[in-house]
Amino acid sequence: MAPSPRPARPRRSDWLSVGEVASRSGVAVSALHFYEARGLIRSTRTAGNQRRYPRAVLRRIAVIKAAQRAGVPLAEIGRALAALPADAAPGKADWQRLSRQWRAGLDARIEQLLRLRDHLDGCIGCGCLSLRDCPLRNPGDVLACEGPGARLLDP
């Protein structure tokens, strides 16, 4: 069985400077460096040690930003992007697969926010968030069995 073909290496004209990527993606240069340090995107270096990114990085950044807006933690985004080819632009099928992976976590966060919203008015009435039976931080006083001191039910 023949090995699957590797994606073609971008032509010299397909490389973008860090400033071009920042301008076209709307992401700060410092954020690009941060994403690169976390392995979310890759660059190559010129003979003068300047970063150059393949054009496909623009789509990866779009996926990162969309996922962040949806509340997906950066670590989860990184794990998902690691399963994609590093030098190819993610396509519609890739995005659909990634969004399906994140749906359960997003649903759980939505439920948590709804509970918070529904109990928030009772908490504002007490004004302290430190009552024995706070519906937000200690529903049903479940933390009392762990002894005295500050504890959080949900981080």
C-alpha positions in Angstrom: 0.0 0.0 0.0 1.5 3.3 -1.0 1.9 6.0 1.7 -0.5 8.9 1.5 1.0 12.0 -0.2 2.4 14.7 2.1 1.0 18.2 1.7 3.0 20.3 -0.6 5.4 22.6 1.1 4.3 26.2 0.6 6.0 28.2 -2.1 8.2 31.1 -1.1 5.5 33.5 -2.1 3.0 31.7 0.2 4.9 32.6 3.3 3.7 35.5 5.5 5.6 37.7 7.9 4.4 37.9 11.5 3.1 41.4 10.8 1.1 40.2 7.8 -0.4 37.4 9.8 -1.3 39.7 12.7 -2.8 42.2 10.3 -4.8 39.7 8.3 -6.0 37.7 11.3 -6.7 40.6 13.7 -4.5 38.9 16.3 -1.7 40.7 18.1 1.9 39.7 17.3 2.3 38.8 21.0 -0.7 36.4 20.7 0.9 34.8 17.6 4.1 34.2 19.6 2.0 32.8 22.5 0.2 30.4 20.1 3.4 29.3 18.6 5.0 28.7 22.0 2.0 26.5 22.9 2.3 24.5 19.6 -1.0 25.8 18.1 0.7 27.3 15.1 4.2 26.9 13.5 6.5 29.2 11.7 9.8 28.8 10.0 12.8 31.2 10.2 14.5 33.1 7.4 18.3 33.4 7.1 17.8 36.6 9.0 16.0 34.8 11.8 12.6 36.3 11.0 9.4 34.3 11.4 7.5 33.2 8.3 4.1 31.5 8.4 2.4 29.5 5.7 -0.9 31.1 4.5 -2.7 28.0 6.0 -1.9 29.5 9.5 -4.7 32.1 8.9 -7.4 29.4 9.0 -5.8 27.7 12.1 -5.9 31.1 13.8 -9.6 31.5 12.8 -10.4 28.1 14.3 -8.5 29.1 17.5 -10.4 32.4 17.8 -13.8 30.9 17.1 -13.2 28.1 19.7 -12.0 30.7 22.3 -15.1 32.8 21.7 -17.2 29.7 22.3 -15.4 29.2 25.7 -13.2 26.2 24.7 -10.1 26.2 26.9 -6.8 26.7 25.0 -5.5 23.3 26.1 -8.5 21.6 24.4 -8.0 23.7 21.3 -4.4 22.6 21.2 -5.3 18.9 21.6 -7.8 19.2 18.8 -5.4 21.0 16.4 -2.7 18.5 17.1 -4.8 15.9 15.3 -4.9 18.1 12.1 -2.1 18.4 9.6 0.2 21.2 10.8 0.8 22.8 7.3 -2.7 22.5 5.8 -5.6 24.8 6.3 -8.4 23.2 8.3 -11.5 22.7 6.2 -15.3 22.6 6.9 -15.2 18.9 7.8 -12.3 19.5 10.2 -14.3 22.3 11.9 -17.4 20.1 12.1 -15.4 17.3 13.8 -13.8 19.7 16.2 -17.1 21.4 17.1 -18.7 18.0 17.8 -15.8 17.2 20.2 -16.4 20.4 22.1 -20.2 20.3 22.3 -20.6 18.3 25.5 -18.2 20.6 27.4 -20.0 23.6 26.1 -23.4 22.2 27.1 -22.1 21.5 30.6 -20.9 25.1 30.9 -24.2 26.4 29.7 -26.0 24.4 32.3 -23.7 25.7 35.0 -24.2 29.3 33.9 -28.0 28.7 33.9 -27.9 27.4 37.5 -25.7 30.4 38.5 -28.2 32.8 36.9 -31.1 31.2 38.6 -29.6 31.3 42.0 -27.8 34.7 41.7 -30.7 36.8 43.1 -30.8 34.9 46.3 -27.1 35.3 46.8 -27.1 39.1 46.2 -29.7 39.3 49.1 -27.2 37.9 51.6 -24.4 40.0 50.3 -21.5 37.9 51.5 -21.2 34.6 49.6 -20.0 33.0 52.9 -23.1 31.7 54.5 -23.2 28.1 55.6 -25.8 27.3 52.9 -24.9 29.4 49.9 -26.7 28.1 46.8 -23.8 29.3 44.6 -20.7 28.2 46.5 -21.9 25.5 48.9 -25.3 24.2 47.9 -26.8 22.1 50.7 -23.8 22.8 52.9 -22.0 19.8 51.3 -18.6 21.1 52.1 -19.2 21.1 55.9 -18.1 17.4 56.1 -14.6 18.4 54.8 -13.9 20.6 57.9 -13.3 24.3 58.4 -11.7 26.5 55.9 -12.3 27.8 52.4 -13.3 25.2 49.8 -14.9 25.5 46.4 -17.5 23.1 45.0 -16.9 24.2 41.4 -13.7 26.0 40.5 
